[in-house]
Amino acid sequence: MKPAFLLVLMFALLFLGELLTAVYLYLDRYGFSVQKITQYIHGNPEMFIQKKSFTGLLEIHLPHFIAVSVMFFVIYHFFYFFPVKKLYFIAAGITFVFIFLNFAIPFVILTNENVAFTKIFTFLIFIGASVFAFVLSALFTLRKIYQKC
């Protein structure tokens, strides 16, 4: 087995683990209901959930936004070496817009809880773009490695 194949395999397993963790944490914290999203951000004294502050959300979301953006920058950087130049720019643009929206929506929900449904939508698009990027880069990388064998 070539070292490049092992590297791609380890990166793929790590990325899949991160995706599964993201889905689990989203379901645990937010769920797929507007009520649970609003409850997580605005708090619920009956369930001992404290209201999130702007500073508290910023402490959580800013480092995650930077880390996720860098991770996707690396993944989409792989596309530069493959013959999907136009698709690369479209997919990267969509992904980064929804990464930003996914991390920005909780701040908007602090002031207007009527937009809580957009958190579900942005998360689903974000995860869909993640899977798309992962599958496409893995397939092109594995195809290139296979051709060199």
GIBEL-V947613 format. One record per pair of residues at least 4 apart in sequence whose ideal C-beta (glycine too) atoms are under 8 Angstrom apart, sorted by the first residue. I is the first residue (numbers start at 1). J is the second residue. D is the distance in whole Angstrom. If there is no record, write none. Layout:
[[I,J,D] [I,J,D]]
This chain:
[[1,5,5] [1,6,6] [2,6,7] [2,145,6] [2,148,8] [2,149,7] [3,7,6] [4,8,6] [4,145,5] [5,9,6] [5,142,7] [5,145,5] [6,10,6] [7,11,6] [8,12,6] [8,138,7] [8,141,5] [8,142,7] [8,145,7] [9,13,6] [10,14,6] [11,15,6] [12,16,6] [12,134,7] [12,138,5] [13,17,6] [14,18,6] [15,19,6] [15,71,8] [15,75,8] [15,134,6] [16,20,6] [16,134,7] [17,21,6] [18,22,6] [18,71,8] [19,23,6] [19,127,7] [19,130,6] [19,131,7] [19,134,7] [20,24,6] [21,25,6] [22,26,6] [22,127,7] [22,130,8] [23,27,6] [23,127,7] [24,28,6] [25,29,6] [26,30,5] [26,31,8] [26,123,6] [27,31,6] [27,32,7] [29,40,6] [30,36,6] [30,37,5] [30,40,6] [30,119,6] [30,120,8] [30,123,7] [31,36,4] [31,37,7] [32,36,8] [32,120,6] [33,37,7] [34,38,6] [34,116,4] [34,117,5] [34,120,8] [35,39,6] [36,40,6] [37,41,7] [37,109,7] [37,116,4] [37,119,5] [37,120,7] [38,42,5] [38,109,7] [38,113,5] [38,116,5] [39,43,7] [39,44,5] [39,47,7] [39,49,6] [40,49,7] [40,52,7] [41,51,7] [41,52,5] [41,57,8] [41,106,6] [41,109,5] [41,110,6] [41,113,8] [41,116,8] [42,51,6] [42,52,8] [42,109,8] [42,110,8] [42,113,6] [43,49,5] [43,50,5] [43,51,3] [43,52,7] [44,48,8] [44,49,4] [45,49,8] [52,56,5] [52,57,5] [52,106,7] [52,110,7] [53,57,7] [54,58,6] [54,107,7] [54,110,6] [55,59,6] [56,60,7] [57,61,6] [57,106,5] [57,107,6] [57,110,7] [58,62,5] [58,107,8] [59,63,8] [60,64,7] [61,65,6] [61,103,5] [61,106,7] [61,107,8] [62,66,7] [63,67,6] [64,68,6] [64,103,7] [65,69,6] [65,99,7] [65,100,7] [65,103,4] [66,70,6] [67,71,6] [68,72,6] [68,99,6] [68,103,8] [69,73,6] [69,96,7] [69,99,6] [70,74,7] [71,75,7] [72,76,6] [72,92,7] [72,95,6] [72,96,7] [72,99,7] [72,130,8] [72,133,7] [73,77,6] [74,78,8] [75,133,5] [75,134,7] [75,137,6] [76,88,6] [76,91,7] [76,92,4] [76,95,7] [76,133,6] [76,137,8] [78,82,7] [78,137,5] [78,140,7] [78,141,6] [79,84,6] [79,85,8] [79,87,8] [79,88,4] [79,91,8] [79,92,8] [79,136,7] [79,137,6] [79,140,7] [80,85,8] [80,88,7] [81,140,8] [81,144,8] [82,88,8] [82,140,4] [82,144,8] [84,88,5] [84,136,7] [84,140,7] [85,89,7] [86,90,6] [87,91,6] [87,136,8] [88,92,6] [89,93,6] [90,94,6] [91,95,6] [91,129,7] [91,132,6] [91,133,6] [91,136,8] [92,96,6] [93,97,6] [94,98,6] [94,125,8] [94,129,6] [95,99,6] [95,126,7] [95,129,4] [95,130,7] [95,133,6] [96,100,6] [97,101,6] [98,102,6] [98,122,5] [98,125,5] [98,126,5] [98,129,6] [99,103,7] [99,126,6] [100,104,6] [101,105,6] [101,118,7] [101,122,4] [101,126,8] [102,119,8] [102,122,4] [102,123,6] [102,126,5] [104,108,7] [105,109,6] [105,115,7] [105,118,6] [105,119,5] [105,122,6] [106,110,7] [106,119,7] [107,111,8] [108,112,6] [108,115,5] [108,118,8] [109,113,6] [109,115,6] [109,116,5] [109,119,7] [115,119,8] [116,120,8] [117,121,7] [118,122,6] [119,123,6] [120,124,6] [121,125,6] [122,126,6] [123,127,6] [124,128,6] [125,129,6] [126,130,6] [127,131,6] [128,132,6] [129,133,6] [130,134,6] [131,135,6] [132,136,6] [133,137,6] [134,138,6] [135,139,6] [136,140,6] [137,141,6] [138,142,6] [139,143,6] [140,144,6] [141,145,6] [142,146,6] [143,147,6] [144,148,7] [145,149,7]]
